[in-house]
């Protein structure tokens, strides 16, 4: 019986990978990557050479058949997303769904590790025994509805935002008195954590546009 390992990888700093994850990546027959270019940088860092297949948001049935062929043949396979723990705002869940439906005999094994979600929770400094996670907010349709829900929610809300929409998100939250914790480029060279209301953090960005770079994770505290 073959195994499918779901392997968490660094969200920035390539040293943030577990010994177990490295051992699995070295010993599986095939690594399935969301983006080969991203994964190659990680593998090169740790001197690992492997056959690479692709599984991403727009993967075709052809991509799935290649992965399926490896699993059917008895090969152990590891899946890695671009960064962090697969299944959190990436296509890993769809891959697992296909394996469960078509190859129920394959054992699916999670390897826990880095995640921007757990990283921001660890430094938030607020009560987070209960929270709502929204992933990336939609670009247009339904976005304003979610923003209004966030403003009214009685538990903390966490979501991801890209460099292209972080200012828009803060502007949309600007009429709320809620406190925010905004993590930027977590674990990377320019990691920064901002705390304050949306207008206060917007003021920081407006004074220095260079701070509006990278990936962001936002915690909106409860009222």
Rosetta blueprint (number, residue, H / E / L):
1 X L
2 X L
3 X E
4 X E
5 X E
6 X E
7 X E
8 X L
9 X E
10 X L
11 X L
12 X L
13 X L
14 X L
15 X L
16 X L
17 X L
18 X L
19 X H
20 X H
21 X H
22 X H
23 X H
24 X H
25 X H
26 X H
27 X H
28 X L
29 X L
30 X E
31 X E
32 X E
33 X E
34 X L
35 X L
36 X H
37 X H
38 X H
39 X H
40 X H
41 X H
42 X H
43 X H
44 X H
45 X H
46 X L
47 X L
48 X L
49 X L
50 X L
51 X E
52 X E
53 X E
54 X E
55 X L
56 X L
57 X L
58 X L
59 X L
60 X L
61 X H
62 X H
63 X H
64 X H
65 X H
66 X H
67 X H
68 X H
69 X H
70 X H
71 X H
72 X H
73 X L
74 X L
75 X L
76 X L
77 X E
78 X E
79 X E
80 X E
81 X L
82 X L
83 X L
84 X E
85 X L
86 X L
87 X L
88 X L
89 X L
90 X L
91 X L
92 X H
93 X H
94 X H
95 X H
96 X H
97 X H
98 X H
99 X H
100 X H
101 X H
102 X H
103 X L
104 X L
105 X L
106 X L
107 X E
108 X E
109 X E
110 X E
111 X E
112 X L
113 X L
114 X L
115 X L
116 X H
117 X H
118 X H
119 X H
120 X H
121 X H
122 X H
123 X H
124 X H
125 X L
126 X L
127 X L
128 X L
129 X L
130 X L
131 X E
132 X E
133 X E
134 X E
135 X E
136 X E
137 X L
138 X L
139 X L
140 X L
141 X L
142 X L
143 X H
144 X H
145 X H
146 X H
147 X H
148 X H
149 X H
150 X H
151 X H
152 X H
153 X L
154 X L
155 X L
156 X E
157 X E
158 X E
159 X E
160 X E
161 X E
162 X L
163 X L
164 X L
165 X L
166 X H
167 X H
168 X H
169 X H
170 X H
171 X H
172 X H
173 X L
174 X L
175 X L
176 X L
177 X L
178 X L
179 X L
180 X E
181 X E
182 X E
183 X E
184 X E
185 X L
186 X L
187 X L
188 X L
189 X L
190 X L
191 X L
192 X E
193 X E
194 X E
195 X E
196 X E
197 X L
198 X H
199 X H
200 X H
201 X H
202 X H
203 X H
204 X H
205 X H
206 X H
207 X H
208 X L
209 X H
210 X H
211 X H
212 X L
213 X L
214 X L
215 X L
216 X E
217 X E
218 X E
219 X E
220 X E
221 X L
222 X L
223 X L
